[in-house]
Amino acid sequence: MGHETIFVSHGGGPMPILGDPQHKELVNSLRSLPLKLQRPDYIVVCSAHWETPKISITSATNPELLYDYFGFPDDSYQLKYPCPGASELASHIADVLRQHGMEVELNEQRGLDHGVFIPLMLMYPN
């Protein structure tokens, strides 16, 4: 099996999850996307919301959510997305990157930012 790679926008902060009508097309697109993809065993996400001097990979077994936005309705700070992390896969990815001369660190503390959890909540709510 091959690996599918897609680019996904998360829209305006948490607004797609909160039912904002301006995000209706995005929400419909993200909800229907899994029907067009093979069911993944793992999902690897690169987030532009996290910049570090070297590559940093979340390796938490149960990553928390980072509400890295402000000024939104109170409900947006109560969102939950309990998903399993994949620390063994994170270690494997780090090893492969290191073999190619890249500086990599594993981070057990870093959670999922809204650029990650908003689309995933819509694509894979369970």
Summary of the structure (lengths in Angstrom):
residues: 126
radius of gyration: 15.3
end to end distance: 23.7
largest distance: 46.3
contacts: 280
relative contact order: 0.25
helix: 34%
strand: 8%
